[in-house]
């Protein structure tokens, strides 16, 4: 049986990028030497997301993903 390739949409790729950035930020935030001073989560997400996916990002999406990641990491 041939393997079926799944292609992610840009929105799905943005969700993955945001989720990853939130997870990395939370690890870095535990050691203040790892994050540049005054770097907010939003700044970190925006700097970590590839340019071609930024059009998919909104504050609502970041909030929704942050809430989900927070619940699953607790």
GICORPE-V424745 format. One line per field, one symbol per residue. phi: phi as a letter, one per 40 degrees, with the letter a starting at -180 (. if undefined). psi: psi as a letter, one per 40 degrees, with the letter a starting at -180 (. if undefined). burial: + if it has 16 or more other ideal C-beta (glycine too) atoms within 10 Angstrom, else -. A space follows every 10 residues. Layout:
phi = ???
psi = ???
burial = ???
//
This chain:
phi = .ccccbbccc ccccccccdc ccccdccccc bdccbcdfcc dcdccccccd dcbccccbcc cccccdcccc cccc
psi = hihhhhhiid dddddddddd ddddddddde heedhiifhi dddddddehi deedeehidd dddddddddd dde.
burial = ---------- --+++-+++- ++--+----- ----+----- ---++---+- --+--++--- -+--++--+- ----
//
